[in-house]
Amino acid sequence: MKNIKKEWPLYRCNPMMMPFAGQFGFDPMKNFAHCVTKMQSNSMGFFLQPIHYMVSMMGNLGKDLMESINMVRHVVAYIRGMVGNIVGDIFGVLMNLIIQIQTMLIKIKDLASKLVGVMTAAMYIMGTSMKLGESIIAGPIGGILRTLCFKGTTPITLKSGKRVFIKDIRLGDTLVNGTSVIGTLKLKGDKSNPYYKIWSHELGDYIYVTGEHRILPNDKKNVCKMDDTFENYIKICSYDKAEKTNTYESELYCLITSTHRIPIGEYTFWDWED
């Protein structure tokens, strides 16, 4: 881990490392934007190559046309001086023009074929990217994501005192503890990730959250408060006040905050980056 953090520029765009940028002290969103920009920059040369080729070919075509025009001028001058060879010279010029046109058509056909190839490759890349996203969500990574979320109607108190559902939280909102929301997540749920429920006296209702999420095991009624560090946060499934239910929903929600804390009622939860 120390070696990865030390050599972070070598690993920052590794697909296996990008989701864990926050664990090494780097901003995941900035790291993701950097990697996307880098990939686009590296790819533009490949995508612009056909355009460069086309511009070069058009320049050669212009040169060929100028040469053909000069040939015609020489033919006209020759006709003026050699009336007897008019017919032969005209046929020679026409043959040269036909050959130039034929060459030009062959080059245009070749360029069109290359453009079709580039477009086909781009479509396959887009299709592969979509399949990759679906595979990630459907695979182990997606399974992990779905275990770190809340019910959509979980009430969150903003700094203004207004209470809204977690599904209605927007980027930039400030929570009651002063932390800012820098990311929102909406994931597909399934019956393999049922909710645990925790009674909140402050809310007067249950808080529904998946079992792998982490909570600071104290509340306002405790005499001794625990240090608000990640090491003191425990999984919901290990919390003695959490009761497992058979309830699950098709949509799960979570937040990423500037301090990685999510205050709900009298409890404090770690955000999605746990």
N, C-alpha and C positions, 0 to 999 in steps of 0.2 A: 504493500500500500504506500509506504514512504517513497519507494522508487517510482511508482506511478505518479505521485504528486510532484516529485522532483522533476520528472521528465514529462510533465503534463502536456507540453506542446506536441509531443510525439503521440500521445494517446487521446487527446481531446476530441478528435473526430472519429474515433473508433466506435462503431455502433454499440459495442458492448459496454463502453465507458460513458457515452454521452448521457444516458439517463441518471448516472450517479455523479455528475459533475458537482452537485451540491455537497456530497460527502467529502469532497477534496477541497472545499472552500471556494469553489468557483460558481458563478451565476449560471444555472442551467439554461436560461432563456438566451443570455448573451452568447454562451458557448454554442447553443444550437444555431443561432443566427450566423455566428462566425463560420461554422462548418458548412451551412447551406450556401453562404456567399462564396466560400472557398471552392466548393464543388461546382457552383455555377461558373465561377471564373475559369476553372480548369476545363470546363466543358465547352465554353464559348468558342475556343479555337477550332474545336472539331466541328461544331455546327456552322461556323462561318466559312469553313474551308470551301464548300461548294460555291458560295457567293464570290469568294476571292477568285476561284477558278473561272467562274462565269465572266467576271470583270476582265480577267486576263484574256479570255477567249474573245470577248467583244473587242478588246484592243487589237488582237491579232487579226480579227475580221476586218476592222477598219483599215489596218495596214494592208491587208490583201486587197480590199476594195480600191485603196489609193493606187496600189500597184497596177490593178486592172485598168483604172482610169488612165494612168500614164501609158499603159500599153495601147489603149485605144487612141490616145493622142499621137503616139508614134506611128500607129497604123494610118491615121488620117494624113500625117505628114508624108508617110511613104507613098500613099495613094496619089498625093499631089505630084510627086516626082516620078512615080512609076505606074502610069495608067495601065500598062499592059499586065501588071501583076495584081490588079485590084481584086479579082475574084479569089485568087489563092490566099491573099492576105486577109480578106474578110473571113473566109472559112477558118483560118488559123486563129484569129481573134475570138470567133464564136466558140471554138472548141476550148480555148483557154477559159472563157467565161463559164462555160458549162461545167468544166472541171472544178473551178472555184466554188460555184454554187453547190455542186455535189459534195465537195469537202465541207462546206459550211453546214449543209443539211445533216451530214454525218455527225459533226460536232454538236449540233443542236440536239440531235437524238440522243447522243451520249450524255449530254448535260441533263436532259430530261430524265433519263434512266437513273442518273446519280441522285437527282432531287427526289425521285420516287423512293429510292433506297433510303435516303436520309429521313424522309417523312415516315416511312415504315418503321425504321429503327426507333424514331421518337415515339411512335404509337406503342411499340412494344415496351419501351422504357416506362411510359406512363402506366401501361397495363400492369407491368411487373411491380411498380411502386404501389399501385392500389392493392394488388394481391399481397404484397409484403405487409402493408398496413392491416389488412384483414387477418393475415396469419398471426401477426403480433398480438392483436386483440383476442384472437381465438386461442392462442397458445399459452404457455406458462407465464409469460410476461403479463399478458392480459389478465390471467387468473390472479396474479399478485396484485395488480392494480385494483381489481374488484373487491379485494379483501380489506381495503383501506378507505372506506367511504361511509357516508351518512345517508339517512333517509331524506328525500327531497324536501319534506315539510319540517325538517329540523329548524327550530327558531334560532336566529342569530341576532344579537343586539348590536347595533351600530353605535359609533361614538356620539351621534346626535340623540341617542335614546330610542330611536325607531327600531322596532323589531320586525325582521323580515325572514322569510324562509331561505334556507341555504341555496335552493335552486334559483332564487331571484337575486343572489349576490352578483355584483358587477365588478369588473376590474377597476381598481382604484378606490373602492369603498374602504372606509376606515372602521375597524371594529372597536368595541367598547374599551379594549385595553390599549388602543392607540396603534395597533399593528395594521398595516395596509395589505389589501388583497392584491397579489401580483399574478395570480393564476387561478382559474376555475376548471374543474374537471367534471365531465358527465360520462359515465360508463354504463355498459350493459350489465345488469345483475342476473343471477340465476339462483336456483334453489340450493346449490352447493354452498352458498354464502348467506346463511340466514342472519337476521339481525340479533344483536344482544340489546336488552333494554336496561336503562339506568334511570331510576327515579330522581327527578330534580325538584327540590322544594321551591327553588326560586322561580322555575317555570310552571310548577304545578302540573307537570306532565312527564311522560317518559321520554328519554333521549334514545333514539334507535341508531345503532352503529354496528358495523361489521366487526368480527372477533379479532382480527389482526391489527386493528388500529390501536394507538397507544394513548394512555390517559395518565395524568399525574394523580396518584391515588390519595388525594386529600380534597377537602372542600372547606367552605367557610366555617363549618361547625367544628373542625378539628382544632385541638389546642395547639399542637405542634405542626408547623408547616414544613414540608419537605423542600429542599432546594429545587428550583425550577430548571433542572438540567436534564438532558436527554436520558442519561443513565438512570434517572429516577422515574421515568415514564415506563409503565408496564402495559402489556397487551390487554385489551378489553376482556378476552376470554379467560385471563388470569385474575381479573379484578373481582373481589368478593361481593361487590354490590351490583355486578352485572349479571343479568338473568338471560339465558339463551332462550330464543323463541323459534317458532317454526315459520315465522314471517319473512318473506323476501319480496323484492320488487324488481321489475324489469329495468329500472333506471336507478343508478347510484350517483351520489354527488360528493365532492370534496373540494378543499381549497388549498392554495399555496400562499402563505403569508410572508411578510418581510421578516418576522421574528420566528416563524415556524410554529407559532402557537395559535390555537383556535379556542377562544373562550365561549363556552356554551353553558348558560345558567351559572351555577357555582363551581363548575368543573373547567379544567383546562386540558385540551387535547393537543397532541402534536399534529402538525399538518401533514399533507400527503407525502412529503419528502422523508418521513420516517421509514 
